[in-house]
Amino acid sequence: LSELNEGLPTGVRFGTEPYQETLTLNPGLTFFCGRSGHGKTSVLNCIALNEARRNLEMGNGKQVLYFRFNNIQPLII
């Protein structure tokens, strides 16, 4: 994802110097999946907050829509 020239700049960095890169997301629907306790909600909170701040700084009037779904009951038996 970090090699994309277009997309949403998330402000989330990964890796260590001098190989640190910034995560970007392509337009459209994006899923963050993984086991409990692996930081999915924390990463998404950071992305939403960074985008909201960027929109305020740019003064473009855009808003951030953020929702999540947690499935507590296993669906696959």
Salt bridges, closest charged atoms under 4 A:
GLU51 OE1 - ARG54 NH2 3.00
